[in-house]
Amino acid sequence: MSFSYYNMRKHRRNFRNITGLTIEEFEKVVEKVRSGWEKLEKQKKCHGRR
């Protein structure tokens, strides 16, 4: 079973049960870590690959 953010967002109660956060709290966390996450993801990619 897999979960997507956009699907879980429709079910606020389940989202809270799974993550322990409200959607608003989760979005604040995402904004704080996004730049660092993207930087690490770029480092994982091999040159010449998309």
C-alpha positions as CSV (number, residue, x, y, z in Angstrom):
1,M,0.0,0.0,0.0
2,S,1.3,3.4,-0.9
3,F,0.3,6.9,0.1
4,S,0.6,10.1,-1.8
5,Y,0.5,13.5,-0.1
6,Y,-2.2,14.7,-2.5
7,N,-4.4,11.7,-1.8
8,M,-3.9,11.8,2.0
9,R,-4.6,15.5,2.0
10,K,-8.2,14.7,1.2
11,H,-8.5,12.7,4.4
12,R,-7.3,15.0,7.1
13,R,-8.0,12.6,10.0
14,N,-6.1,9.8,8.4
15,F,-3.3,12.2,7.6
16,R,-3.0,13.2,11.2
17,N,-3.2,9.6,12.4
18,I,-0.3,8.6,10.1
19,T,2.0,11.6,10.5
20,G,1.0,13.0,13.8
21,L,0.7,16.4,12.2
22,T,-2.0,18.5,10.7
23,I,-1.7,19.3,7.1
24,E,-0.8,22.9,8.0
25,E,2.0,21.7,10.4
26,F,3.3,19.3,7.8
27,E,3.5,22.0,5.1
28,K,5.5,24.2,7.6
29,V,8.0,21.4,8.1
30,V,8.2,20.9,4.3
31,E,9.1,24.5,3.8
32,K,11.8,24.4,6.4
33,V,13.5,21.3,4.9
34,R,12.8,21.7,1.2
35,S,16.0,23.5,0.2
36,G,18.3,21.1,2.0
37,W,16.3,18.1,0.6
38,E,16.6,19.4,-2.9
39,K,20.4,20.0,-2.5
40,L,20.9,16.4,-1.3
41,E,18.8,15.0,-4.1
42,K,20.9,16.8,-6.7
43,Q,24.0,15.2,-5.2
44,K,22.6,11.8,-5.6
45,K,22.1,12.1,-9.4
46,C,24.9,10.9,-11.7
47,H,26.3,13.3,-14.3
48,G,24.7,12.7,-17.7
49,R,21.5,11.3,-16.2
50,R,18.2,13.0,-15.8
